[in-house]
Amino acid sequence: MVLDDLGSSLRGTLDKLRGKSRISEEDVEEIVKEIQRSLISADVEISLVQELSDNIKQRALEEEPPAGTPARDFVLSIVYEELVDLIGESTDLPLEEQTILLAGLQGSGKTTSAAKMAWWFSTKGLRPAVIQTDTFRPGAYDQAQEMAERAEVDFYGNPDNDDPVEIARKGLEETSEADVHIVDTAGRHALEDDLIDEIEQIEGVVDPDTSLLVLDAAIGQGAKEQASQFDESIGIDGVVITKLDGTAKGGGALTAVDQTDSSIAFLGTGEEVQDVERFEPNGFISRLLGMGDLGQLAERVERAMQQTEIEEEDWDPEDMLQGQFTLNDMQKQMEAMNNMGPLDQVMDMIPGFGGGIKDQLPDDAMDVTQDRMRSFSVIMDSMTDAEKEYPKAIGASQIERIARGSGTSEEQVRELLQQYKMMEKTLKQFQGMGSDKEMQRMMQ
Ligand code: GDP
């Protein structure tokens, strides 16, 4: 399978992120290195690797993980999206009448792929026909005929005619009852001028809706030149990657996709006519990484991202540092924690307050557990707005009333006020720091 070991090596690295909700630069470096190593060993061109890893690095460090999304899921969704971006959508092949031309070097798997694709279209209720124009390779006709028979699709070829252009013209006429015409062409060991001339002439006669380049998954960097030559002569709309059952590489095919600005149409995974898959990027990459449905994960992260943006519009943690900190702020802070993670992480989001500075805070200031948050929330619901805005005015009689109203104890109400004071003090410290030039310098 393409990039076969990417999944396992990346899984190991990503697992180290389990339980973390923030990603450090070292984490990102390690993940990107794993990806680079796998892509390069799968023969993906170095400039593509560089581009992909730069994008992943930049996004993982600059984008904020959305509310409640663990770091692992966040990074995984970025890796997934960037891989989808690199590999692209599947070649558009509508399930309707059409003509497809196959190009590629000898042995790449054209003849096999023609029959496989015809079989695939037949499973979609269409009537496909294979037209074999390879007069160069001895045995091509017999092989194509036999495979078309196995695929139970229409077939045209003529072993007695050595003019492939003529065969193509005749083939289209003879198989006019079919909806999908798949025209197989001759390959050579290398790209020779006569091959290019021939395929250009066939293309002129066939006038295909789609031209596909068939590539052996093991091809490597040679794919680039092939792809650009075929693209120049007939225009390549998509790539068929064959023999994925026998190699861990496949990066060359990705280079070809990039070079021709095309996409992947089909994957060949064996010698039988049924050993074919329509390329589907989501499932492909999810399987590649060995991880469930990553498309869904990416969507979930995206949704959470939008949600966080909405909430951030209403409440900016930075505002809290500017002026008065009230119980309302504390309540918002606690609600936000449900979405954004604990206070110390929210602090990380505030420019200049991450890193070592929060380590200087008393432990209790950050100790807002889920249970405490829930009981604080209940207590605050029994407070008046004025009390929440001016908590200092809450005296013994108010404490008694609030405890009764919220079904909690006076001790719990006091604990909430204590917590509030602690947070307020902490924030005052921050505000103090903000005016200190030396501290500002340190925080940069
Ligand atoms: P052509 O010269 O491009 O028409 O290539 P062929 O279709 O004749 O394929 C060359 C060889 O590769 C044949 O032996 C095929 O059976 C084999 N082949 C083609 N596709 C696949 C594949 O997806 N998996 C495996 N294992 N073998 C394949």
Boltz pocket constraint, residues with backbone or C-beta under 6 A from the ligand:
constraints:
  - pocket:
      binder: B
      contacts: [[A, 104], [A, 105], [A, 106], [A, 107], [A, 108], [A, 109], [A, 110], [A, 111], [A, 112], [A, 113], [A, 137], [A, 143], [A, 185], [A, 187], [A, 241], [A, 242], [A, 243], [A, 244], [A, 245], [A, 246], [A, 268], [A, 269], [A, 270], [A, 271], [A, 275]]
      max_distance: 6.0
